Amino acid sequence: MTTSLTVYEVFTNSLPVIIGGALAIVGGISGQVVVHFLSSRRERNKLLVAKAEAIVKALYAHPQWLSDKYEALIFRNEEHDAPSPLIEARMLQSLYFPELTAEVLAIMVAQQPLIKFIFDQRIARMTSQENWLKTFDRTPYDEAYKTHLSALSNAVQKSVTLAKRHLEV
């Protein structure tokens, strides 16, 4: 005795298999999408933390660069053509941290009197070393340096805050 199944019965019997397969496909795809979203978010946060560390490193290198420039140009009478680490900090800020624009620009503005003092003293020394030695006064540089360090400190603090924010996510 052979029983032949009708189309309706075949469809009814295979419906759970079709639904189960569709759910497995949808679950596999949605799982991959969620994993991709979470891992790309984690990688982005890791990148931003690394870039925040790089910008802080460049900011901390800037006072040493200023000191090297000061010593080389004024006292050793040598050229100092090393690029400022502030260039790297500005590049990182432009690419990754637009919210640091004001702080980095404040450092750039604060460094201008320092650079001017260095070059003015170099010219004065080259013109007449004897007169320069009699009139040399570092006080304007020291006052401008305090402003520079304050701007630097503000930028570093904000960079650290940004890095911590990306670590917490």
Backbone as a chain_set.jsonl record, in Angstrom:
{"seq": "MTTSLTVYEVFTNSLPVIIGGALAIVGGISGQVVVHFLSSRRERNKLLVAKAEAIVKALYAHPQWLSDKYEALIFRNEEHDAPSPLIEARMLQSLYFPELTAEVLAIMVAQQPLIKFIFDQRIARMTSQENWLKTFDRTPYDEAYKTHLSALSNAVQKSVTLAKRHLEV", "coords": {"N": [[0.836, -1.135, 0.0], [0.751, 1.991, -0.975], [1.182, 5.257, -0.165], [0.383, 8.304, -1.282], [1.598, 11.525, -0.98], [0.082, 14.626, -0.72], [0.598, 17.815, -2.26], [0.152, 19.8, -0.443], [0.495, 18.461, 1.993], [3.209, 17.769, 1.813], [4.358, 20.273, 1.773], [3.512, 21.194, 4.283], [4.841, 19.399, 5.952], [7.5, 20.026, 5.385], [7.723, 22.656, 6.099], [8.601, 23.398, 8.812], [11.329, 22.775, 8.535], [12.142, 24.532, 6.519], [11.613, 27.025, 7.74], [13.308, 26.812, 9.973], [15.819, 26.671, 8.687], [15.867, 29.195, 7.45], [15.833, 30.851, 9.709], [18.305, 30.127, 10.817], [20.082, 31.076, 8.868], [19.507, 33.859, 8.931], [20.181, 34.348, 11.607], [22.93, 33.71, 11.569], [23.928, 35.656, 9.793], [23.142, 38.062, 11.09], [24.536, 37.774, 13.487], [27.195, 37.923, 12.603], [27.206, 40.561, 11.671], [26.794, 42.009, 14.049], [29.083, 41.233, 15.539], [31.079, 42.248, 13.849], [30.492, 45.009, 14.003], [30.964, 45.517, 16.754], [33.689, 44.78, 17.003], [34.926, 46.526, 15.183], [34.36, 48.944, 16.371], [35.778, 48.668, 18.778], [38.39, 48.501, 17.739], [38.62, 51.042, 16.595], [38.495, 52.645, 18.891], [40.854, 51.764, 20.149], [42.721, 52.709, 18.303], [42.301, 55.499, 18.516], [43.071, 55.924, 21.176], [45.783, 55.262, 20.982], [46.605, 57.29, 19.226], [46.047, 59.505, 20.796], [47.939, 59.124, 22.789], [50.215, 59.502, 21.218], [49.943, 62.195, 20.482], [50.176, 63.436, 22.969], [52.777, 62.702, 23.598], [54.169, 64.116, 21.6], [53.484, 66.704, 22.358], [54.716, 66.878, 24.866], [57.337, 66.728, 24.022], [57.813, 69.153, 22.899], [58.622, 71.37, 24.7], [61.285, 70.555, 25.193], [62.341, 70.727, 22.637], [62.153, 73.495, 22.258], [63.958, 74.318, 24.233], [66.331, 73.175, 23.259], [66.57, 74.627, 20.879], [66.855, 77.208, 21.893], [69.303, 76.984, 23.341], [71.065, 76.211, 21.252], [70.908, 78.271, 19.276], [71.323, 80.694, 20.687], [73.445, 80.4, 22.636], [75.347, 78.483, 21.741], [75.741, 79.286, 19.209], [74.931, 77.957, 16.886], [73.185, 76.376, 14.161], [69.755, 75.396, 14.267], [67.842, 73.238, 12.992], [65.964, 71.31, 13.378], [62.765, 69.841, 13.041], [59.817, 71.103, 14.582], [58.171, 69.358, 17.209], [55.616, 70.092, 17.53], [54.47, 70.276, 15.074], [53.864, 67.638, 14.4], [52.034, 67.136, 16.451], [50.02, 68.93, 15.736], [49.245, 67.843, 13.282], [48.237, 65.31, 14.1], [46.179, 66.203, 15.73], [44.552, 67.485, 13.835], [43.759, 65.334, 12.228], [42.595, 63.397, 13.976], [41.542, 64.502, 16.362], [39.622, 66.904, 16.37], [38.477, 68.384, 18.365], [40.52, 69.342, 19.905], [41.557, 71.587, 18.756], [41.583, 74.34, 19.618], [43.266, 74.208, 21.866], [45.757, 73.299, 20.846], [46.312, 75.332, 19.042], [46.561, 77.402, 20.881], [48.978, 76.745, 22.092], [50.665, 77.093, 19.925], [50.407, 79.845, 19.54], [51.409, 80.712, 21.988], [54.056, 79.974, 21.772], [55.193, 81.753, 20.017], [56.239, 84.308, 21.108], [58.445, 83.222, 22.41], [60.032, 82.098, 20.372], [60.522, 84.428, 18.945], [62.018, 85.874, 20.861], [64.291, 84.227, 21.033], [65.399, 84.463, 18.425], [65.76, 87.233, 18.298], [67.677, 87.573, 20.311], [69.751, 86.1, 19.254], [70.402, 87.612, 16.976], [71.174, 89.994, 18.247], [73.423, 89.081, 19.625], [75.063, 88.325, 17.505], [75.465, 90.776, 16.321], [76.83, 92.396, 18.243], [78.683, 90.934, 20.482], [79.758, 91.706, 22.914], [78.147, 93.891, 23.797], [75.77, 92.502, 23.884], [76.215, 90.625, 25.939], [76.304, 92.345, 28.128], [73.721, 93.344, 28.222], [71.971, 91.216, 28.231], [68.98, 89.685, 29.168], [66.995, 87.357, 30.536], [64.434, 87.348, 31.475], [62.004, 88.146, 29.973], [61.723, 85.882, 28.349], [61.364, 83.84, 30.23], [58.916, 84.598, 31.383], [57.186, 84.406, 29.173], [57.504, 81.719, 28.744], [56.18, 80.556, 30.891], [53.519, 81.055, 30.196], [53.421, 79.516, 27.904], [53.835, 76.923, 28.997], [51.501, 76.694, 30.494], [49.524, 76.663, 28.485], [50.345, 74.33, 27.228], [49.938, 72.454, 29.268], [47.129, 72.56, 29.496], [46.386, 71.486, 26.994], [47.469, 68.908, 27.171], [46.029, 67.863, 29.356], [43.413, 67.852, 28.288], [43.787, 66.065, 26.187], [44.385, 63.72, 27.581], [41.952, 63.355, 28.869], [40.326, 62.831, 26.639], [41.494, 60.424, 25.766], [40.958, 58.754, 27.95], [38.196, 58.704, 27.791], [37.826, 57.19, 25.477], [38.895, 54.813, 26.313], [37.094, 53.906, 28.18], [34.834, 53.186, 26.804]], "CA": [[0.0, 0.0, 0.0], [1.55, 3.199, -1.137], [0.416, 6.473, 0.079], [0.996, 9.438, -1.964], [1.374, 12.754, -0.223], [-0.336, 15.748, -1.541], [1.516, 18.963, -2.223], [-0.098, 20.487, 0.813], [1.112, 17.692, 3.073], [4.662, 17.891, 1.663], [4.695, 21.63, 2.202], [3.293, 21.255, 5.725], [5.907, 18.634, 6.605], [8.81, 20.669, 5.189], [7.683, 24.034, 6.588], [9.513, 23.618, 9.941], [12.71, 22.715, 8.051], [12.384, 25.783, 5.791], [11.67, 28.108, 8.73], [14.543, 26.613, 10.752], [16.95, 27.061, 7.842], [15.843, 30.654, 7.286], [16.259, 31.435, 10.986], [19.745, 29.891, 10.964], [20.776, 32.008, 7.964], [19.347, 35.207, 9.484], [20.979, 34.401, 12.834], [24.35, 33.747, 11.2], [24.243, 36.964, 9.208], [23.039, 39.115, 12.111], [25.646, 37.574, 14.425], [28.404, 38.469, 11.981], [27.085, 42.02, 11.632], [26.999, 42.506, 15.416], [30.499, 41.026, 15.873], [31.852, 43.218, 13.067], [30.257, 46.334, 14.577], [31.649, 45.626, 18.044], [35.152, 44.734, 16.844], [35.395, 47.754, 14.532], [34.279, 49.993, 17.391], [36.907, 48.445, 19.681], [39.614, 48.869, 17.012], [38.635, 52.512, 16.469], [38.861, 53.186, 20.2], [42.281, 51.485, 20.355], [43.453, 53.642, 17.444], [42.214, 56.842, 19.085], [43.905, 55.96, 22.38], [47.18, 55.308, 20.519], [46.859, 58.625, 18.671], [46.077, 60.439, 21.928], [49.267, 58.958, 23.389], [51.193, 60.115, 20.307], [49.846, 63.658, 20.551], [50.741, 63.836, 24.265], [54.236, 62.555, 23.467], [54.647, 65.253, 20.798], [53.335, 67.922, 23.161], [55.77, 66.873, 25.888], [58.637, 66.921, 23.364], [57.948, 70.538, 22.447], [59.503, 72.189, 25.555], [62.68, 70.169, 24.973], [62.719, 71.304, 21.346], [62.383, 74.926, 22.501], [65.204, 74.438, 24.996], [67.434, 72.884, 22.331], [66.667, 75.767, 19.962], [67.375, 78.31, 22.706], [70.731, 76.741, 23.601], [71.837, 76.163, 20.004], [70.958, 79.554, 18.576], [71.826, 81.806, 21.491], [74.703, 80.189, 23.349], [76.348, 77.729, 20.971], [75.849, 79.943, 17.904], [74.762, 76.905, 15.877], [71.85, 76.305, 13.559], [68.852, 74.391, 14.846], [66.858, 73.042, 11.93], [65.085, 70.181, 13.697], [61.354, 70.245, 12.982], [59.124, 71.176, 15.869], [57.205, 68.281, 17.449], [54.28, 70.675, 17.47], [53.952, 69.973, 13.734], [53.236, 66.316, 14.51], [50.853, 67.29, 17.308], [48.996, 69.612, 14.932], [48.76, 66.878, 12.3], [47.396, 64.34, 14.805], [44.978, 66.915, 16.159], [43.701, 67.72, 12.662], [43.218, 64.076, 11.717], [41.869, 62.554, 14.92], [40.958, 65.196, 17.503], [39.275, 68.295, 16.059], [38.096, 69.067, 19.599], [41.736, 69.901, 20.507], [42.053, 72.681, 17.913], [41.864, 75.555, 20.398], [44.407, 73.979, 22.76], [46.999, 73.241, 20.064], [46.554, 76.694, 18.544], [47.032, 78.21, 22.015], [50.414, 76.456, 22.244], [51.356, 77.738, 18.804], [50.435, 81.282, 19.823], [52.284, 80.924, 23.148], [55.463, 79.773, 21.419], [55.687, 82.84, 19.17], [57.167, 85.204, 21.81], [59.67, 82.483, 22.731], [60.826, 82.029, 19.139], [60.97, 85.805, 18.66], [63.089, 86.186, 21.806], [65.487, 83.465, 20.639], [66.005, 85.058, 17.23], [66.233, 88.582, 18.642], [68.925, 87.438, 21.069], [70.804, 85.641, 18.332], [70.808, 88.773, 16.167], [71.909, 90.91, 19.126], [74.733, 88.491, 19.9], [75.859, 88.372, 16.275], [75.795, 92.179, 16.065], [77.905, 92.784, 19.168], [78.639, 90.003, 21.605], [80.074, 92.439, 24.142], [76.92, 94.589, 24.214], [74.761, 91.488, 24.19], [76.514, 90.086, 27.263], [75.971, 93.359, 29.133], [72.279, 93.638, 28.262], [71.15, 90.001, 28.162], [68.008, 89.509, 30.245], [66.168, 86.209, 30.184], [63.119, 87.498, 32.108], [60.867, 88.048, 29.035], [61.601, 84.49, 27.91], [60.799, 83.067, 31.341], [57.497, 84.956, 31.509], [56.483, 83.802, 28.028], [57.581, 80.262, 28.909], [55.103, 80.186, 31.815], [52.294, 81.037, 29.389], [53.548, 78.348, 27.034], [53.612, 75.715, 29.799], [50.085, 76.656, 30.849], [48.808, 76.204, 27.283], [50.74, 72.933, 27.041], [49.25, 71.675, 30.296], [45.711, 72.467, 29.112], [46.266, 70.562, 25.863], [47.745, 67.55, 27.655], [44.892, 67.436, 30.171], [42.274, 67.54, 27.422], [44.15, 64.848, 25.456], [44.229, 62.605, 28.521], [40.507, 63.176, 29.036], [39.83, 62.16, 25.43], [41.985, 59.044, 25.774], [40.191, 58.02, 28.971], [36.839, 58.512, 27.276], [37.847, 56.088, 24.518], [39.211, 53.588, 27.041], [35.918, 53.488, 28.941], [33.758, 52.719, 25.919]], "C": [[0.91, 1.236, 0.0], [0.648, 4.395, -0.887], [1.122, 7.61, -0.617], [0.601, 10.701, -1.2], [0.963, 13.856, -1.188], [0.681, 16.881, -1.385], [1.358, 19.699, -0.894], [0.577, 19.762, 1.971], [2.64, 17.79, 3.025], [5.105, 19.264, 2.164], [4.566, 21.757, 3.719], [4.4, 20.521, 6.466], [7.267, 19.339, 6.489], [8.851, 22.109, 5.705], [8.589, 24.255, 7.803], [10.988, 23.603, 9.512], [13.064, 24.022, 7.337], [12.518, 26.947, 6.775], [12.948, 28.0, 9.56], [15.773, 27.025, 9.963], [17.028, 28.566, 7.668], [16.294, 31.345, 8.57], [17.765, 31.256, 11.204], [20.543, 30.859, 10.09], [20.711, 33.43, 8.516], [20.184, 35.361, 10.756], [22.47, 34.472, 12.542], [24.763, 35.099, 10.654], [24.204, 38.052, 10.281], [24.142, 38.979, 13.155], [26.939, 38.151, 13.882], [28.38, 39.992, 11.943], [27.356, 42.61, 13.019], [28.466, 42.369, 15.818], [31.368, 42.03, 15.124], [31.709, 44.623, 13.646], [31.034, 46.508, 15.875], [33.167, 45.624, 17.887], [35.673, 45.99, 16.148], [35.333, 48.932, 15.501], [35.459, 49.885, 18.365], [38.215, 48.86, 19.014], [39.722, 50.382, 16.852], [39.041, 53.156, 17.795], [40.337, 52.943, 20.51], [43.136, 52.441, 19.533], [43.452, 55.047, 18.047], [43.032, 56.971, 20.37], [45.374, 56.043, 21.988], [47.52, 56.692, 19.962], [46.866, 59.688, 19.769], [47.42, 60.343, 22.649], [50.332, 59.63, 22.527], [51.139, 61.641, 20.378], [50.412, 64.168, 21.876], [52.262, 63.742, 24.227], [54.821, 63.737, 22.685], [54.549, 66.557, 21.587], [54.42, 68.007, 24.234], [57.16, 67.072, 25.283], [58.868, 68.382, 22.988], [58.791, 71.42, 23.375], [60.987, 71.838, 25.388], [63.187, 70.733, 23.653], [63.006, 72.801, 21.5], [63.701, 75.151, 23.24], [66.42, 74.189, 24.105], [67.657, 74.052, 21.374], [67.29, 76.962, 20.685], [68.89, 78.159, 22.902], [71.559, 76.823, 22.321], [71.985, 77.546, 19.383], [71.595, 80.666, 19.401], [73.235, 81.537, 22.016], [75.762, 79.423, 22.563], [76.583, 78.328, 19.593], [75.835, 78.917, 16.763], [73.361, 77.023, 15.288], [71.041, 75.226, 14.28], [67.693, 74.219, 13.875], [65.918, 71.875, 12.194], [63.634, 70.647, 13.653], [60.714, 70.206, 14.372], [58.186, 69.981, 16.032], [55.766, 68.788, 17.444], [53.643, 70.454, 16.097], [53.233, 68.626, 13.758], [51.969, 66.393, 15.359], [49.706, 67.935, 16.534], [48.4, 68.664, 13.899], [47.826, 65.862, 12.961], [46.087, 64.98, 15.262], [44.025, 67.11, 14.987], [43.024, 66.442, 12.188], [42.27, 63.377, 12.685], [41.115, 63.303, 16.019], [40.631, 66.654, 17.184], [38.874, 69.081, 17.312], [39.294, 69.672, 20.338], [42.28, 71.11, 19.742], [42.448, 73.902, 18.737], [43.103, 75.382, 21.27], [45.725, 73.961, 21.996], [47.325, 74.622, 19.495], [47.045, 77.617, 19.66], [48.523, 77.978, 22.264], [51.195, 77.154, 21.137], [51.457, 79.25, 19.019], [51.412, 81.57, 20.966], [53.759, 80.748, 22.805], [56.035, 80.944, 20.621], [56.6, 83.827, 19.903], [58.49, 84.519, 22.163], [60.599, 82.426, 21.522], [61.367, 83.418, 18.792], [62.125, 86.192, 19.581], [64.389, 85.493, 21.393], [66.168, 84.125, 19.446], [66.495, 86.483, 17.49], [67.561, 88.521, 19.392], [70.069, 86.959, 20.177], [71.324, 86.811, 17.488], [71.622, 89.748, 17.012], [73.309, 90.377, 19.415], [75.632, 88.57, 18.677], [76.294, 89.807, 15.955], [76.954, 92.633, 16.946], [77.814, 91.904, 20.404], [78.898, 90.722, 22.926], [78.847, 93.18, 24.671], [75.838, 93.596, 24.614], [74.981, 90.923, 25.589], [76.13, 91.067, 28.368], [74.461, 93.526, 29.303], [71.39, 92.395, 28.275], [70.273, 89.882, 29.404], [67.027, 88.432, 29.809], [64.732, 86.353, 30.705], [61.955, 87.444, 31.115], [60.64, 86.612, 28.542], [60.927, 83.66, 29.001], [59.312, 83.351, 31.527], [56.678, 84.326, 30.378], [56.458, 82.279, 28.154], [56.499, 79.772, 29.871], [53.773, 80.1, 31.074], [52.275, 79.811, 28.484], [53.256, 77.064, 27.811], [52.157, 75.579, 30.231], [49.247, 76.152, 29.672], [49.101, 74.731, 27.023], [50.004, 72.031, 28.027], [47.773, 71.504, 29.967], [45.51, 71.462, 27.986], [46.492, 69.124, 26.313], [46.567, 67.035, 28.473], [43.693, 67.06, 29.309], [42.549, 66.275, 26.615], [43.976, 63.618, 26.335], [42.751, 62.316, 28.752], [39.907, 62.451, 27.833], [40.261, 60.701, 25.401], [41.201, 58.209, 26.778], [38.775, 57.747, 28.495], [36.793, 57.335, 26.3], [38.227, 54.769, 25.179], [37.985, 53.032, 27.749], [34.835, 52.876, 28.074], [33.867, 51.244, 25.682]], "O": [[1.722, 1.44, 0.902], [-0.485, 4.481, -1.36], [2.334, 7.795, -0.505], [-0.557, 10.905, -0.835], [1.457, 13.964, -2.311], [1.509, 16.874, -0.474], [2.337, 20.158, -0.306], [1.17, 20.402, 2.839], [3.292, 17.883, 4.066], [6.096, 19.391, 2.884], [5.42, 22.364, 4.366], [4.849, 20.986, 7.513], [8.089, 19.253, 7.402], [9.922, 22.716, 5.74], [9.309, 25.254, 7.817], [11.801, 24.341, 10.068], [14.156, 24.558, 7.525], [13.434, 27.761, 6.654], [13.599, 29.012, 9.818], [16.676, 27.659, 10.509], [18.109, 29.152, 7.728], [17.052, 32.314, 8.522], [18.423, 32.156, 11.727], [21.562, 31.397, 10.524], [21.723, 34.129, 8.567], [20.823, 36.393, 10.956], [23.195, 35.217, 13.2], [25.817, 35.627, 11.008], [25.12, 38.869, 10.373], [24.633, 39.989, 13.659], [27.693, 38.795, 14.612], [29.404, 40.64, 12.156], [28.073, 43.604, 13.14], [29.034, 43.303, 16.385], [32.293, 42.601, 15.702], [32.697, 45.348, 13.766], [31.689, 47.531, 16.076], [33.859, 46.383, 18.565], [36.753, 46.474, 16.488], [36.181, 49.824, 15.445], [36.063, 50.894, 18.729], [39.058, 49.499, 19.645], [40.814, 50.939, 16.966], [39.833, 54.097, 17.817], [41.003, 53.813, 21.071], [44.159, 52.929, 20.012], [44.49, 55.707, 18.083], [43.623, 58.021, 20.621], [46.133, 56.804, 22.588], [48.613, 57.204, 20.206], [47.611, 60.664, 19.681], [47.977, 61.357, 23.07], [51.249, 60.258, 23.054], [52.177, 62.302, 20.338], [51.058, 65.216, 21.909], [52.955, 64.607, 24.763], [55.85, 64.29, 23.071], [55.429, 67.412, 21.493], [54.976, 69.077, 24.48], [58.067, 67.54, 25.971], [60.009, 68.795, 22.781], [59.624, 72.173, 22.871], [61.844, 72.72, 25.435], [64.335, 71.168, 23.561], [63.978, 73.313, 20.945], [64.462, 76.061, 22.91], [67.416, 74.908, 24.189], [68.797, 74.421, 21.093], [68.155, 77.643, 20.135], [69.654, 79.092, 22.656], [72.629, 77.432, 22.306], [73.089, 77.94, 19.006], [72.332, 81.493, 18.862], [74.124, 82.372, 21.85], [76.954, 79.693, 22.709], [77.511, 77.931, 18.889], [76.616, 79.002, 15.815], [72.481, 77.68, 15.846], [71.595, 74.272, 14.827], [66.701, 74.947, 13.925], [65.15, 71.492, 11.312], [63.305, 71.718, 14.163], [61.049, 69.368, 15.209], [57.479, 69.624, 15.09], [54.819, 68.005, 17.362], [52.418, 70.446, 15.972], [52.139, 68.484, 13.212], [50.953, 65.785, 15.024], [48.553, 67.525, 16.669], [47.191, 68.676, 13.665], [46.745, 65.584, 12.441], [45.023, 64.366, 15.186], [42.817, 66.921, 15.133], [41.858, 66.459, 11.793], [41.253, 62.825, 12.266], [40.139, 62.779, 16.554], [41.305, 67.553, 17.686], [38.929, 70.311, 17.315], [39.112, 70.43, 21.29], [43.363, 71.6, 20.06], [43.543, 74.437, 18.563], [43.904, 76.309, 21.4], [46.709, 74.546, 22.449], [48.487, 75.028, 19.472], [47.853, 78.512, 19.415], [49.247, 78.912, 22.609], [52.254, 77.732, 21.381], [52.483, 79.857, 18.711], [52.154, 82.551, 20.92], [54.621, 81.313, 23.478], [57.254, 81.104, 20.562], [57.657, 84.164, 19.37], [59.535, 85.169, 22.207], [61.799, 82.676, 21.635], [62.523, 83.563, 18.395], [63.108, 86.776, 19.125], [65.457, 86.105, 21.404], [67.383, 84.325, 19.456], [67.529, 86.891, 16.96], [68.461, 89.322, 19.139], [71.215, 87.377, 20.343], [72.532, 86.975, 17.313], [72.639, 90.27, 16.555], [74.272, 91.143, 19.446], [76.825, 88.85, 18.796], [77.364, 90.023, 15.385], [77.938, 93.187, 16.456], [76.962, 92.115, 21.266], [78.308, 90.372, 23.947], [78.542, 93.104, 25.861], [75.087, 93.825, 25.563], [74.023, 90.76, 26.346], [75.677, 90.65, 29.434], [73.983, 93.815, 30.4], [70.166, 92.521, 28.327], [70.752, 89.964, 30.535], [66.314, 88.595, 28.819], [63.89, 85.516, 30.377], [60.98, 86.746, 31.391], [59.501, 86.187, 28.346], [60.024, 82.872, 28.72], [58.535, 82.436, 31.799], [55.602, 83.779, 30.615], [55.505, 81.629, 27.722], [55.957, 78.683, 29.684], [52.991, 79.177, 31.299], [51.245, 79.156, 28.322], [52.51, 76.209, 27.334], [51.639, 74.466, 30.324], [48.365, 75.311, 29.848], [48.209, 73.973, 26.641], [49.507, 70.968, 27.654], [47.223, 70.417, 30.141], [44.567, 70.671, 28.02], [45.779, 68.22, 25.878], [46.15, 65.89, 28.302], [43.029, 66.057, 29.573], [41.632, 65.488, 26.382], [43.473, 62.591, 25.879], [42.348, 61.155, 28.823], [39.074, 61.559, 27.994], [39.466, 59.831, 25.045], [40.822, 57.075, 26.482], [38.218, 56.682, 28.763], [35.829, 56.568, 26.297], [37.907, 53.706, 24.648], [37.852, 51.817, 27.901], [34.001, 52.119, 28.57], [33.048, 50.673, 24.962]]}, "num_chains": 1, "name": "protein.A"}
